[in-house]
Structure formats: structure tokens, C-alpha cells
């Protein structure tokens, strides 16, 4: 499908990955710029600001987190991180430093494209927030604070509702434990990860067909949660 010719900057030192990304994304109608190192990436971004940046964290010249921080000093469009497996701390740091999302190597191009679509959609959303959010069988009316599942009303406690509404407003995007705790409980409780586990478990019991194999509230191991947006 044509993606409106969005301009994507890929900052990645590994040539096979760069080549694979360029081929896959060009095929989807994206325009591609490439950089093999951090400084070069920053220069290209400044010269011709892209609609989205794909940034590898392991670069030869600069630490990827450093590139991310320097980009975020002025660049507001989405940044998606490429990270190695088992780098939960790095992923969380990248999200805290302003990345919109990440994919873990080795990744499938379908997964990356879904992340890119979500990030671009969120970035381009303007005007007032939608008053209802629908994902799969679930519908949340944000004005009336009502939740329906398969057209039946679901009764949630105020905190369960707040957590669900926060996740659904960001459907498709990874949300860190810290972000969710801050949004739902406020800054004082931001270390209390077990609150989240308890409330997520109870939401899954009320919303999922099989709470042990959730299709709405997905766990991002070691990082946080992601509310599904694609079916
Ligand atoms: Ca690398």
C-alpha cells in the first residue's frame, strides 16, 4: 500500500540490515535516506528532516542513546529504535529518552511496518481527541466513561478504567511501567510495579476471552505493556 511517500531515515551500521530495510520500505512506497553512523545520521536529519527515523542503538561512532537525545533536542517526529535481544534496560532508557517504539532484532518487516504506521498515525493526530475508542470487540466511551465488550457493559473500578483508557488511547504503542504508573497513580507510586500487575490481571479477567493468553493487553517483557491495535 502506498504510504504517501513518507521520508524515512535509517541510521544503522550493519549493511545487510540497511539493505533489507531499504528494499522492504521502498517497496511500501516510503522514500529512504541512509546513514551508517550517528554523526552522519544527525547531519542528514538536520539537512532534510525525515517523517520518521529508524535508529540502531549500536553504532560505531556515537552511542545510540546519545544520537537519540541529540535528535530529540529539536526533532519531534517519530523515532523507532532497533535493539538487540535482552536489552530491556536499553529499551526503557530509549523510551525515556524520547523514542516512540522499538523492534528487537531479529525482527520481521511486518512488525516494523505496523510499528511505523502506529507511530506516524499518533504523530499526525490533530484536533480534539476522539470521544470513543474501539479496538476489536472493545469500545470505550471516554466522555461517558463506559466500557463495552461485545455490546455488553463491563463494570470497572475507577482505577481499572483509568488504566484501560490510558492504554487504549495509545493503542499499538509500547508503554513503560513507569509511564503507566505515573499516568494512573501519579508520581508518588512510580516504583510500585506490583500495582500494575494486579490491575492488569484484573482487567484481563474482565476483558479477555482467555486471560492467560491475552489478545488485547500484551506484555512487553521487562519493559511494560502494549494494547493491541491490529487484528
Ligand atoms: Ca549496529
Boltz pocket constraint, residues with backbone or C-beta under 6 A from the ligand:
constraints:
  - pocket:
      binder: B
      contacts: [[A, 12], [A, 13], [A, 14], [A, 56], [A, 57], [A, 58], [A, 59]]
      max_distance: 6.0
